[in-house]
Amino acid sequence: MADRFPTRLATEIQSWIREGLVSAEQGARILARYPPEAGWLSRPAALFGLIGGGLVAAGLALVIAHNWEAIHRWVKLGGLVALMLAAHWGGLRVRERGYIAIGEGLAVIGGAMLLLGIALIGQIYNLSGRPADAVELWWLLLLPAAYALPSLALGALAYGGIVAWFFMQATDRGTLLGGALQRAPILWSVAFGTLGLVLLGLGMLHGDGVYRRLRQLLEQAGIALTLTVLIVLGFPFYRELNLDSCRCASVAIGVWTLLGVAALLVGTRRLPDAPRGARRSCLALLLLLPLCLAAVQVLVARGAPLYVWNALRYASWALTFGVSLGLVLCGARWGRTSWINWGVVSLLAQALVRYLDLFGTMLQTSALFFSSGALVLGLGWALERMRRRMTAEARRGEAAT
């Protein structure tokens, strides 16, 4: 890949010249100081090295696969451990030389080999258990390494393991969570909504220091998952379910809801300094999310009638709009541009979904597509202008601090 810095610098210098920050002569001298270079991938030696290395690796994999049963178990484990250590050692060395992306990639390879090692031990010694247990052990071992390095890619891999472990728990009828979701399918949205709250709270907890990029990743994942669940709760899908089939409460979902509340309480304390009361207002707005999810659990446990579910549906409409708008305002206040982007996307999605929900059965197909397209274009233009204005204000505030 070619170096992107000179290309971006050329674009920025043009805007600097138009704004009068530098003269045309100074801009040319700056560009001459940083000439574009061909990416390492375009060099013949790099291409031949990648192709040759890939062929050698494929050959070794075929030899090992063909003689797998004949290889002693200690040789299998020793070879895997050696490869894992070599990947992490190589990642650390290239990070020290300034090749951050390559170092992160090697760290991910080493982290993936840890999961292969857990699976290999289970196969060699015929260990019994659920597949989710192996994934749980994997991310428990991987997460401390991600913070010790620190490594964004390894952290993303570890939190991806947490999400995968949660999904495996949810789909396994033998677990508390999976059993509850099997008895009451309407709780699927609640379960993943609580997971989104936990990710959002953990993201805010990372602050703006060395773990800032991991904070941005977790915040965006948590916001996207939570807003998706809120939009889903706005649909009348409960009319197709037998709501009286299971008047039961789930301890597992209740625990995850409490974890979401705790994560939000602790995470909001790490928000940047703001005018008095702003942090509390943000926390109060976010705490409405677990309150809504807890209300769904109560309605399931009590076997609430249909009109109560309709009331909750309309309340989720208002909550989705309020949370989306609050994310835009809080993002502009604290320089969280991802909050602004997701808030704007949620507003647009909410408007489109509610429009189709209210008028979809009243219009013909052609009129529905035409009016929906016009609505999306109009709202997209208006919300994009608002997003750009809020993002610019957030960046100015961040630069001032």
C-alpha positions as semicolon CSV with decimal commas, in nm:
position;residue;x (nm);y (nm);z (nm)
1;M;0,000;0,000;0,000
2;A;0,131;0,343;-0,092
3;D;0,201;0,599;0,177
4;R;-0,115;0,804;0,235
5;F;0,052;1,089;0,420
6;P;0,186;1,278;0,113
7;T;-0,151;1,250;-0,061
8;R;-0,337;1,381;0,239
9;L;-0,074;1,650;0,292
10;A;-0,120;1,774;-0,066
11;T;-0,495;1,808;-0,009
12;E;-0,447;1,988;0,322
13;I;-0,190;2,229;0,177
14;Q;-0,436;2,337;-0,092
15;S;-0,686;2,432;0,178
16;W;-0,411;2,606;0,378
17;I;-0,321;2,816;0,075
18;R;-0,685;2,913;0,019
19;E;-0,722;3,011;0,384
20;G;-0,401;3,216;0,374
21;L;-0,218;3,009;0,634
22;V;0,077;2,949;0,400
23;S;0,186;3,091;0,066
24;A;0,199;2,891;-0,255
25;E;0,579;2,887;-0,238
26;Q;0,578;2,760;0,119
27;G;0,325;2,492;0,025
28;A;0,545;2,371;-0,258
29;R;0,848;2,354;-0,028
30;I;0,651;2,151;0,227
31;L;0,540;1,908;-0,042
32;A;0,897;1,873;-0,169
33;R;1,005;1,785;0,184
34;Y;0,769;1,483;0,192
35;P;0,775;1,321;-0,154
36;P;0,538;1,027;-0,212
37;E;0,697;0,686;-0,195
38;A;0,583;0,357;-0,341
39;G;0,430;0,120;-0,091
40;W;0,628;-0,181;0,021
41;L;0,368;-0,412;-0,133
42;S;0,441;-0,277;-0,481
43;R;0,806;-0,384;-0,461
44;P;0,886;-0,712;-0,646
45;A;1,083;-0,849;-0,353
46;A;0,786;-0,805;-0,120
47;L;0,548;-0,972;-0,363
48;F;0,780;-1,267;-0,420
49;G;0,835;-1,293;-0,046
50;L;0,461;-1,306;0,025
51;I;0,393;-1,560;-0,249
52;G;0,689;-1,779;-0,151
53;G;0,609;-1,761;0,218
54;G;0,247;-1,850;0,151
55;L;0,347;-2,154;-0,057
56;V;0,591;-2,274;0,209
57;A;0,327;-2,233;0,480
58;A;0,070;-2,422;0,270
59;G;0,319;-2,702;0,213
60;L;0,397;-2,733;0,585
61;A;0,024;-2,732;0,666
62;L;-0,037;-3,018;0,422
63;V;0,250;-3,225;0,562
64;I;0,127;-3,173;0,920
65;A;-0,234;-3,252;0,827
66;H;-0,130;-3,573;0,648
67;N;0,076;-3,696;0,946
68;W;-0,136;-3,547;1,226
69;E;-0,219;-3,875;1,400
70;A;0,144;-3,986;1,397
71;I;0,277;-3,666;1,555
72;H;0,333;-3,692;1,930
73;R;0,107;-3,469;2,142
74;W;0,401;-3,287;2,301
75;V;0,533;-3,204;1,954
76;K;0,193;-3,062;1,861
77;L;0,170;-2,850;2,173
78;G;0,534;-2,745;2,157
79;G;0,508;-2,639;1,796
80;L;0,193;-2,437;1,860
81;V;0,343;-2,266;2,165
82;A;0,660;-2,186;1,969
83;L;0,458;-2,032;1,686
84;M;0,248;-1,832;1,933
85;L;0,556;-1,698;2,116
86;A;0,727;-1,619;1,785
87;A;0,424;-1,422;1,667
88;H;0,410;-1,214;1,987
89;W;0,788;-1,163;1,995
90;G;0,791;-1,057;1,630
91;G;0,499;-0,824;1,692
92;L;0,681;-0,653;1,979
93;R;1,001;-0,616;1,777
94;V;0,836;-0,461;1,472
95;R;0,631;-0,228;1,699
96;E;0,957;-0,101;1,843
97;R;1,079;-0,027;1,489
98;G;0,768;0,180;1,417
99;Y;0,569;-0,073;1,211
100;I;0,260;-0,055;1,428
101;A;0,015;-0,214;1,181
102;I;0,238;-0,517;1,120
103;G;0,294;-0,556;1,494
104;E;-0,080;-0,548;1,559
105;G;-0,135;-0,810;1,291
106;L;0,124;-1,043;1,445
107;A;-0,036;-0,990;1,787
108;V;-0,374;-1,097;1,645
109;I;-0,211;-1,411;1,496
110;G;-0,062;-1,492;1,836
111;G;-0,398;-1,435;2,006
112;A;-0,576;-1,661;1,758
113;M;-0,314;-1,932;1,819
114;L;-0,402;-1,919;2,189
115;L;-0,756;-2,028;2,103
116;L;-0,616;-2,304;1,881
117;G;-0,400;-2,416;2,173
118;I;-0,701;-2,439;2,406
119;A;-0,890;-2,641;2,145
120;L;-0,585;-2,865;2,087
121;I;-0,551;-2,941;2,459
122;G;-0,918;-3,028;2,475
123;Q;-0,880;-3,263;2,179
124;I;-0,563;-3,435;2,304
125;Y;-0,690;-3,498;2,657
126;N;-1,058;-3,553;2,561
127;L;-1,183;-3,277;2,789
128;S;-1,560;-3,242;2,813
129;G;-1,749;-2,917;2,832
130;R;-1,936;-2,660;2,631
131;P;-1,762;-2,479;2,344
132;A;-1,850;-2,153;2,520
133;D;-1,623;-2,254;2,810
134;A;-1,320;-2,266;2,579
135;V;-1,403;-1,925;2,434
136;E;-1,448;-1,787;2,786
137;L;-1,106;-1,914;2,892
138;W;-0,960;-1,764;2,574
139;W;-1,080;-1,408;2,627
140;L;-1,000;-1,424;2,998
141;L;-0,637;-1,498;2,909
142;L;-0,628;-1,259;2,613
143;L;-0,772;-0,949;2,776
144;P;-0,487;-0,884;3,026
145;A;-0,231;-0,913;2,745
146;A;-0,421;-0,655;2,538
147;Y;-0,398;-0,400;2,820
148;A;-0,041;-0,486;2,913
149;L;0,100;-0,420;2,565
150;P;-0,130;-0,212;2,499
151;S;-0,271;-0,340;2,169
152;L;-0,589;-0,218;1,999
153;A;-0,609;-0,522;1,771
154;L;-0,560;-0,767;2,056
155;G;-0,816;-0,579;2,265
156;A;-1,065;-0,586;1,978
157;L;-1,002;-0,960;1,941
158;A;-1,059;-1,016;2,314
159;Y;-1,384;-0,817;2,321
160;G;-1,490;-0,995;2,003
161;G;-1,436;-1,315;2,201
162;I;-1,664;-1,179;2,475
163;V;-1,939;-1,109;2,221
164;A;-1,893;-1,457;2,067
165;W;-1,904;-1,615;2,414
166;F;-2,224;-1,424;2,494
167;F;-2,386;-1,541;2,169
168;M;-2,283;-1,901;2,235
169;Q;-2,432;-1,879;2,583
170;A;-2,753;-1,737;2,438
171;T;-2,791;-2,016;2,182
172;D;-2,714;-2,298;2,427
173;R;-3,031;-2,427;2,594
174;G;-2,827;-2,577;2,876
175;T;-2,717;-2,238;3,013
176;L;-2,927;-2,004;3,227
177;L;-2,929;-1,741;2,955
178;G;-3,005;-1,980;2,670
179;G;-3,280;-2,154;2,865
180;A;-3,452;-1,824;2,940
181;L;-3,435;-1,715;2,576
182;Q;-3,575;-2,051;2,467
183;R;-3,874;-2,014;2,700
184;A;-3,939;-1,648;2,612
185;P;-3,800;-1,551;2,268
186;I;-3,905;-1,190;2,321
187;L;-3,614;-1,159;2,566
188;W;-3,357;-1,190;2,283
189;S;-3,372;-0,815;2,225
190;V;-3,336;-0,751;2,599
191;A;-3,033;-0,978;2,627
192;F;-2,842;-0,809;2,346
193;G;-2,953;-0,467;2,468
194;T;-2,788;-0,537;2,805
195;L;-2,472;-0,649;2,623
196;G;-2,471;-0,316;2,436
197;L;-2,500;-0,126;2,764
198;V;-2,205;-0,318;2,911
199;L;-1,990;-0,243;2,606
200;L;-2,086;0,126;2,612
201;G;-2,006;0,159;2,982
202;L;-1,674;-0,023;2,945
203;G;-1,588;0,198;2,649
204;M;-1,642;0,519;2,848
205;L;-1,438;0,372;3,132
206;H;-1,123;0,372;2,915
207;G;-1,107;0,753;2,903
208;D;-0,892;0,956;2,664
209;G;-0,550;0,817;2,754
210;V;-0,351;0,535;2,602
211;Y;-0,665;0,324;2,556
212;R;-0,852;0,592;2,364
213;R;-0,887;0,390;2,040
214;L;-1,022;0,091;2,231
215;R;-1,267;0,326;2,401
216;Q;-1,391;0,449;2,064
217;L;-1,437;0,093;1,938
218;L;-1,634;-0,023;2,241
219;E;-1,848;0,291;2,255
220;Q;-1,949;0,258;1,892
221;A;-2,027;-0,114;1,929
222;G;-2,233;-0,051;2,241
223;I;-2,425;0,244;2,095
224;A;-2,498;0,063;1,768
225;L;-2,622;-0,251;1,945
226;T;-2,835;-0,062;2,198
227;L;-2,998;0,167;1,943
228;T;-3,072;-0,131;1,718
229;V;-3,249;-0,304;2,007
230;L;-3,453;0,009;2,081
231;I;-3,566;0,033;1,719
232;V;-3,661;-0,337;1,722
233;L;-3,868;-0,284;2,037
234;G;-4,066;-0,025;1,841
235;F;-4,206;-0,297;1,613
236;P;-4,527;-0,481;1,709
237;F;-4,357;-0,822;1,687
238;Y;-4,503;-0,925;2,025
239;R;-4,846;-0,960;1,863
240;E;-4,726;-1,278;1,692
241;L;-4,600;-1,433;2,016
242;N;-4,785;-1,622;2,286
243;L;-4,714;-1,385;2,570
244;D;-4,887;-1,607;2,827
245;S;-4,676;-1,914;2,745
246;C;-4,399;-1,824;2,990
247;R;-4,462;-1,598;3,285
248;C;-4,106;-1,631;3,405
249;A;-3,813;-1,418;3,508
250;S;-3,453;-1,475;3,404
251;V;-3,179;-1,444;3,662
252;A;-2,911;-1,434;3,391
253;I;-3,072;-1,143;3,203
254;G;-3,132;-0,965;3,533
255;V;-2,763;-0,998;3,619
256;W;-2,661;-0,864;3,277
257;T;-2,900;-0,571;3,324
258;L;-2,736;-0,489;3,659
259;L;-2,394;-0,518;3,494
260;G;-2,510;-0,268;3,231
261;V;-2,625;-0,024;3,501
262;A;-2,296;-0,061;3,690
263;A;-2,094;-0,010;3,372
264;L;-2,285;0,310;3,292
265;L;-2,249;0,443;3,648
266;V;-1,873;0,385;3,649
267;G;-1,814;0,478;3,286
268;T;-1,983;0,819;3,300
269;R;-1,747;0,919;3,581
270;R;-1,464;0,909;3,326
271;L;-1,630;1,156;3,090
272;P;-1,434;1,479;3,033
273;D;-1,492;1,782;3,253
274;A;-1,817;1,953;3,160
275;P;-2,044;2,228;3,298
276;R;-2,211;2,138;3,625
277;G;-2,499;1,900;3,579
278;A;-2,413;1,792;3,223
279;R;-2,256;1,466;3,332
280;R;-2,555;1,385;3,552
281;S;-2,792;1,465;3,268
282;C;-2,607;1,228;3,039
283;L;-2,614;0,955;3,304
284;A;-2,986;1,005;3,366
285;L;-3,055;0,976;2,994
286;L;-2,847;0,658;2,959
287;L;-3,008;0,497;3,266
288;L;-3,343;0,512;3,087
289;L;-3,209;0,235;2,859
290;P;-3,174;-0,039;3,127
291;L;-3,503;0,083;3,276
292;C;-3,675;0,013;2,943
293;L;-3,513;-0,330;2,917
294;A;-3,612;-0,409;3,276
295;A;-3,970;-0,309;3,191
296;V;-3,978;-0,572;2,916
297;Q;-3,864;-0,836;3,164
298;V;-4,135;-0,733;3,410
299;L;-4,404;-0,750;3,141
300;V;-4,289;-1,100;3,045
301;A;-4,285;-1,216;3,408
302;R;-4,631;-1,073;3,480
303;G;-4,792;-1,181;3,153
304;A;-4,903;-0,825;3,073
305;P;-5,196;-0,770;2,837
306;L;-5,157;-0,645;2,483
307;Y;-5,241;-0,281;2,555
308;V;-4,951;-0,259;2,801
309;W;-4,714;-0,388;2,533
310;N;-4,851;-0,125;2,294
311;A;-4,779;0,145;2,554
312;L;-4,423;0,017;2,590
313;R;-4,386;0,021;2,213
314;Y;-4,483;0,389;2,191
315;A;-4,258;0,469;2,487
316;S;-3,966;0,306;2,304
317;W;-4,031;0,541;2,010
318;A;-3,991;0,844;2,234
319;L;-3,694;0,691;2,414
320;T;-3,513;0,616;2,088
321;F;-3,562;0,972;1,967
322;G;-3,456;1,122;2,300
323;V;-3,146;0,904;2,334
324;S;-3,041;0,970;1,974
325;L;-3,075;1,345;2,017
326;G;-2,899;1,328;2,353
327;L;-2,606;1,142;2,196
328;V;-2,572;1,416;1,936
329;L;-2,571;1,690;2,201
330;C;-2,338;1,506;2,441
331;G;-2,107;1,414;2,155
332;A;-2,081;1,780;2,055
333;R;-2,011;1,878;2,415
334;W;-1,737;1,624;2,482
335;G;-1,584;1,583;2,137
336;R;-1,729;1,235;2,079
337;T;-1,780;1,250;1,702
338;S;-1,884;0,884;1,692
339;W;-2,172;0,966;1,927
340;I;-2,285;1,237;1,686
341;N;-2,264;1,004;1,386
342;W;-2,457;0,720;1,549
343;G;-2,716;0,961;1,689
344;V;-2,779;1,104;1,341
345;V;-2,796;0,756;1,186
346;S;-3,044;0,649;1,453
347;L;-3,263;0,954;1,394
348;L;-3,273;0,881;1,022
349;A;-3,346;0,510;1,076
350;Q;-3,613;0,587;1,334
351;A;-3,788;0,834;1,104
352;L;-3,782;0,592;0,809
353;V;-3,903;0,295;1,016
354;R;-4,186;0,492;1,175
355;Y;-4,290;0,629;0,836
356;L;-4,308;0,279;0,688
357;D;-4,484;0,153;0,998
358;L;-4,753;0,420;0,986
359;F;-4,805;0,467;0,612
360;G;-4,677;0,142;0,461
361;T;-5,023;-0,014;0,443
362;M;-5,195;0,300;0,314
363;L;-4,994;0,366;-0,002
364;Q;-4,942;0,173;-0,320
365;T;-4,602;0,017;-0,378
366;S;-4,481;0,281;-0,625
367;A;-4,600;0,569;-0,410
368;L;-4,447;0,408;-0,102
369;F;-4,105;0,373;-0,266
370;F;-4,117;0,725;-0,408
371;S;-4,226;0,891;-0,085
372;S;-3,981;0,684;0,121
373;G;-3,694;0,781;-0,109
374;A;-3,790;1,148;-0,089
375;L;-3,810;1,123;0,290
376;V;-3,467;0,959;0,314
377;L;-3,310;1,219;0,083
378;G;-3,463;1,511;0,271
379;L;-3,384;1,380;0,616
380;G;-3,037;1,271;0,508
381;W;-2,957;1,620;0,380
382;A;-3,090;1,790;0,694
383;L;-2,927;1,546;0,937
384;E;-2,596;1,556;0,750
385;R;-2,587;1,933;0,784
386;M;-2,660;1,899;1,155
387;R;-2,395;1,627;1,189
388;R;-2,128;1,839;1,019
389;R;-2,209;2,139;1,234
390;M;-2,203;1,936;1,555
391;T;-1,883;1,757;1,453
392;A;-1,711;2,086;1,375
393;E;-1,813;2,226;1,713
394;A;-1,689;1,912;1,886
395;R;-1,352;1,931;1,714
396;R;-1,315;2,300;1,796
397;G;-1,391;2,225;2,159
398;E;-1,144;1,939;2,162
399;A;-0,874;2,156;2,005
400;A;-0,938;2,431;2,258
401;T;-0,883;2,190;2,546
